[in-house]
Every structure is written in structure tokens, then in C-alpha cells.
């Protein structure tokens, strides 16, 4: 389902102002969610890079990662509507004496991109309160405007269905965006896979050829980044390469919001 950037920007502005619970400064911050909510949680963990603080996103296959690891000084955030996995996480956290915080889904349209990004916005605000330094509140406040700008100038490449495979890739937080975007392309009827840039550089890139199309997400526009190196290697193999980036004035995690909006438009 394609989301209008203006509608998405309005939903993000609402998420920016929504009341949030306090989490204090936990020893470990656990973000639990499934589907698009897990994507949001995983994106927000990148705000803690280089802080020395622990923040982990756990999805539906992470039951074993929770038992015995959560401690009484931790905070566990349950993201999205109640399900079997979140109920399990709640019971494990309560048994360990950890603080349990419920981040219920906002009343938004039933599309995964809006769910993903509004949850990410609220989680980012929680992360800043929990010691994250990968963005500031002022950075978050610029996100709705950057997303709305996609309605005016999305700068979309001409994308033809590839003969064999469409791969979407990026490094760091952009790898989360790549996996989420692949779902949107598949929903639109174009088979696609989202792959971490490091995994492609580790050997999978040699499997690419002229029958494939690669979308490289590189919000930093760093010529020495893994994503940039991947673009050059894939191009040398004859693969059609499209590069999409985000606003340079936003930190990498925040740049994923307008970048996700661009990919959603491209997938329609």
C-alpha cells in the first residue's frame, strides 16, 4: 500500500507529540516487537552506537534471547498490539523484576510503513531519554518536514522490473530500511530482497549480473562507505544500480524516515 508523504508526515508529527512513559536510565534497554514494529525497534538501536549503552531489538524468534538475560535494572518496551510473543516478553520481564513499558499502537491507517515509522519516532524519543546520542530532539522535529518534501520532489529513478532479482541494500540503519522496503516491493508485485551491504560485500555481490537490479541506500553519501563500494562493484559486473540517499542535514537514523517514504513511492 502506497502512503502519501503528506499523510505520513502528519502521522509522524502526531507521534512526535504523543505522550510517552518514562524509562529512566536502564542498565539494558530491550525493545520487543514483531513485523513492522520489530523493524522500528531495530532501527532505533542504531541511535545507541558508540554510547557503550545496551539496547537490543528482539523479534518473534527471540524467545531464547530473553529467558535468563533480562535483569531487575533493565527496561523492557513492548511495541505494538498484544500478541503471544509480547505476552511472553511481559511475563519474562515481570519475573525478572524489570520495568515493563507498553507502547501501544497509535490509531493510524493499516499500512506497514506508517506503523513502522510512527513506532520508530516514538521509540526514538524513548531512546533519547534512555541515553542515546545518535540524534537530538531537534533532529526528530525536522523529520516530518523532510518526509513531506517527498511529495514535492521524491527524485525517483526509472525502475524497470529486473529479469532476475531486485536487491535493496544499505549499511547500518539503512540495512533495516532495505529489508522493510523489500516488503513494500513484494506487496506491489515485484519480487525483492533486502540485504545488508556487508553481507553482499562478503561474497554475494559476485553472484550479481546484468539480469539484476540493485538499489543502494547510502544516506551518508560517503564514497568510502560499504554501500558506495558495493555500487562500484555491482556496476562493474553489469548490474543496474540505483542509488538513493537521504537529507545530508539529518543523522543517519533520522534520514531513514524520508528515505523510506521515497522507497514506498518507488514501489507503487
C-alpha positions as CSV (number, residue, x, y, z in Angstrom):
1,X,0.0,0.0,0.0
2,X,1.5,3.4,-1.1
3,X,1.4,6.0,1.6
4,X,1.0,9.7,0.7
5,X,4.1,11.5,2.1
6,X,1.9,14.3,3.4
7,X,-0.3,11.9,5.3
8,X,2.8,10.1,6.6
9,X,4.4,13.4,7.7
10,X,1.2,14.3,9.6
11,X,1.2,10.9,11.4
12,X,4.9,11.4,12.3
13,X,4.1,14.9,13.7
14,X,1.4,13.3,15.9
15,X,3.9,10.6,17.0
16,X,6.4,13.4,17.9
17,X,3.8,15.0,20.3
18,X,2.3,11.8,21.7
19,X,2.6,11.3,25.5
20,X,5.3,8.7,26.4
21,X,6.1,6.8,29.5
22,X,9.3,7.4,31.4
23,X,12.0,4.6,31.3
24,X,14.8,6.2,33.4
25,X,18.3,5.1,32.6
26,X,18.1,1.3,32.4
27,X,21.2,-0.9,32.6
28,X,19.8,-2.6,29.4
29,X,17.0,-1.5,27.2
30,X,15.0,-4.2,25.4
31,X,12.7,-3.3,22.5
32,X,10.2,-6.1,21.7
33,X,8.0,-6.2,18.7
34,X,7.0,-8.2,15.6
35,X,6.7,-7.3,11.9
36,X,7.0,-3.6,11.2
37,X,7.3,-2.9,14.9
38,X,10.4,-5.0,15.1
39,X,11.8,-3.1,12.1
40,X,11.2,0.1,14.1
41,X,12.9,-1.3,17.2
42,X,15.9,-2.4,15.2
43,X,16.3,1.0,13.5
44,X,16.3,2.8,16.9
45,X,19.0,0.6,18.3
46,X,21.4,2.4,15.9
47,X,20.9,5.6,17.9
48,X,23.0,3.9,20.7
49,X,26.0,3.2,18.5
50,X,29.2,4.3,20.3
51,X,27.5,5.1,23.6
52,X,28.5,2.0,25.5
53,X,24.9,1.5,26.5
54,X,23.0,-1.6,25.7
55,X,19.9,-1.6,23.5
56,X,18.6,-4.7,21.8
57,X,15.7,-5.3,19.5
58,X,14.1,-8.7,19.8
59,X,11.6,-10.1,17.3
60,X,9.2,-13.1,17.4
61,X,12.0,-15.6,17.0
62,X,13.8,-14.3,20.1
63,X,12.2,-16.2,22.9
64,X,15.5,-17.9,23.8
65,X,17.3,-14.5,23.9
66,X,15.0,-13.2,26.6
67,X,15.0,-16.0,29.2
68,X,17.7,-15.6,31.7
69,X,19.1,-12.4,30.2
70,X,16.7,-9.7,31.5
71,X,17.7,-8.2,34.9
72,X,16.0,-6.1,37.5
73,X,17.8,-3.0,36.4
74,X,16.5,-3.3,32.8
75,X,13.6,-1.8,31.0
76,X,11.6,-3.8,28.5
77,X,9.5,-1.9,26.0
78,X,6.6,-3.8,24.3
79,X,5.9,-2.3,20.9
80,X,2.6,-2.7,19.2
81,X,-0.6,-4.7,19.8
82,X,-0.5,-7.5,22.3
83,X,0.4,-10.9,20.8
84,X,1.8,-14.2,22.0
85,X,5.4,-13.0,21.8
86,X,4.8,-9.7,23.6
87,X,2.8,-11.6,26.3
88,X,5.8,-13.9,26.7
89,X,8.2,-10.9,27.0
90,X,6.0,-9.3,29.6
91,X,5.9,-12.4,31.8
92,X,9.7,-12.9,31.5
93,X,10.4,-9.2,32.3
94,X,8.0,-9.2,35.2
95,X,9.5,-12.3,36.6
96,X,13.0,-10.7,36.4
97,X,11.8,-7.6,38.2
98,X,12.4,-5.3,35.2
99,X,10.4,-2.2,34.4
100,X,7.8,-3.0,31.7
101,X,6.6,-0.3,29.4
102,X,3.8,-0.7,26.8
103,X,4.0,1.3,23.7
104,X,0.5,0.7,22.2
105,X,-0.1,1.3,18.5
106,X,-1.4,4.7,17.5
107,X,-4.7,5.0,15.6
108,X,-3.2,5.0,12.1
109,X,-4.1,3.6,8.7
110,X,-3.5,-0.1,8.3
111,X,-0.2,0.1,6.4
112,X,3.1,-1.2,7.5
113,X,5.1,1.9,6.5
114,X,3.1,4.2,8.8
115,X,3.1,1.6,11.6
116,X,6.9,1.2,11.2
117,X,7.8,4.9,11.1
118,X,5.4,6.2,13.8
119,X,6.6,3.4,16.1
120,X,10.2,4.4,15.3
121,X,9.5,8.0,16.0
122,X,8.1,7.3,19.5
123,X,10.9,4.8,20.2
124,X,13.5,7.3,19.1
125,X,12.1,9.7,21.7
126,X,12.3,7.0,24.3
127,X,15.8,6.2,23.3
128,X,17.0,9.8,23.7
129,X,15.6,9.7,27.2
130,X,17.5,6.4,27.8
131,X,20.9,7.8,26.9
132,X,21.0,7.5,23.1
133,X,23.2,10.1,21.3
134,X,22.7,9.3,17.6
135,X,20.2,12.2,17.2
136,X,18.7,15.1,19.1
137,X,15.1,16.1,19.7
138,X,15.7,18.9,17.2
139,X,16.7,16.3,14.6
140,X,13.5,14.4,15.2
141,X,11.5,17.6,14.9
142,X,12.9,18.0,11.3
143,X,11.7,14.6,10.2
144,X,8.1,15.3,9.3
145,X,9.2,18.2,7.1
146,X,11.7,16.0,5.3
147,X,9.1,13.3,4.7
148,X,6.6,15.9,3.4
149,X,9.2,17.1,0.9
150,X,9.0,13.7,-0.8
151,X,5.5,14.8,-2.0
152,X,7.1,17.6,-4.0
153,X,10.4,16.2,-5.1
154,X,10.8,12.5,-4.5
155,X,13.7,12.2,-7.1
156,X,12.7,8.7,-8.1
157,X,14.8,6.7,-10.6
158,X,13.3,4.9,-13.6
159,X,12.9,1.4,-12.2
160,X,12.2,-1.4,-14.6
161,X,11.4,-4.9,-13.3
162,X,14.7,-6.9,-13.5
163,X,14.9,-10.1,-15.4
164,X,16.1,-12.0,-12.3
165,X,16.4,-10.2,-9.0
166,X,15.8,-6.9,-7.3
167,X,18.0,-6.4,-4.3
168,X,17.9,-3.5,-1.9
169,X,20.9,-2.9,0.3
170,X,22.4,-0.5,2.8
171,X,24.7,-0.4,5.8
172,X,23.9,0.3,9.4
173,X,20.4,1.7,9.9
174,X,19.9,1.7,6.1
175,X,20.0,-2.1,6.2
176,X,16.8,-2.0,8.2
177,X,15.2,0.3,5.6
178,X,16.3,-2.1,2.9
179,X,14.6,-5.1,4.5
180,X,11.4,-3.1,5.2
181,X,11.3,-1.7,1.6
182,X,11.6,-5.1,0.1
183,X,8.3,-6.0,1.8
184,X,6.7,-3.0,0.1
185,X,8.0,-4.0,-3.3
186,X,6.8,-7.6,-2.9
187,X,3.4,-6.3,-1.9
188,X,3.3,-4.3,-5.1
189,X,4.0,-7.5,-7.1
190,X,7.8,-7.1,-7.7
191,X,9.9,-9.8,-6.0
192,X,12.6,-8.2,-3.9
193,X,15.0,-8.9,-1.1
194,X,16.6,-6.6,1.4
195,X,20.2,-7.5,2.2
196,X,22.8,-5.9,4.5
197,X,25.6,-4.2,2.5
198,X,28.3,-6.1,4.5
199,X,26.7,-9.4,3.6
200,X,26.8,-8.5,-0.1
201,X,30.4,-7.4,0.1
202,X,31.2,-10.6,1.9
203,X,30.7,-12.6,-1.3
204,X,27.1,-12.4,-2.5
205,X,27.9,-9.5,-4.8
206,X,29.8,-11.8,-7.1
207,X,26.5,-13.5,-7.9
208,X,25.1,-10.3,-9.4
209,X,24.9,-9.8,-13.1
210,X,23.3,-7.9,-16.0
211,X,19.9,-9.6,-15.2
212,X,19.8,-8.0,-11.7
213,X,18.9,-4.6,-10.3
214,X,20.5,-3.2,-7.1
215,X,19.1,-0.3,-5.1
216,X,21.8,1.0,-2.8
217,X,20.7,3.2,0.1
218,X,23.5,5.5,1.2
219,X,22.2,8.4,3.2
220,X,25.7,9.5,4.2
221,X,26.9,9.7,0.5
222,X,30.3,8.6,1.8
223,X,32.4,7.5,-1.1
224,X,34.3,5.1,1.2
225,X,31.2,3.5,2.8
226,X,30.4,-0.2,2.2
227,X,27.3,0.9,0.2
228,X,29.4,3.1,-2.1
229,X,31.9,0.3,-2.6
230,X,29.1,-2.1,-3.4
231,X,27.7,0.3,-6.0
232,X,31.0,0.3,-7.8
233,X,31.5,-3.5,-7.7
234,X,28.0,-4.2,-8.9
235,X,28.2,-1.7,-11.7
236,X,31.4,-3.4,-12.9
237,X,29.5,-6.7,-13.1
238,X,26.9,-5.1,-15.4
239,X,24.2,-4.8,-12.7
240,X,21.8,-1.9,-13.0
241,X,22.5,0.2,-9.9
242,X,20.2,2.9,-8.5
243,X,21.5,5.0,-5.5
244,X,19.0,6.6,-3.1
245,X,20.1,8.8,-0.3
246,X,18.5,10.9,2.4
247,X,18.9,14.5,3.6
248,X,22.5,15.3,4.5
249,X,21.4,17.5,7.3
250,X,19.8,14.6,9.2
251,X,21.7,12.0,11.2
252,X,21.8,8.5,9.6
253,X,18.9,7.1,11.6
254,X,16.7,10.2,11.0
255,X,17.5,10.1,7.3
256,X,15.8,6.7,7.1
257,X,12.4,8.3,7.5
258,X,12.3,10.3,4.3
259,X,14.3,7.5,2.6
260,X,11.6,5.0,3.5
261,X,9.0,7.4,2.1
262,X,10.9,7.6,-1.2
263,X,11.1,3.8,-1.5
264,X,7.4,3.4,-0.7
265,X,6.7,5.8,-3.6
266,X,9.1,3.9,-5.9
267,X,7.4,0.6,-5.1
268,X,3.9,1.6,-6.2
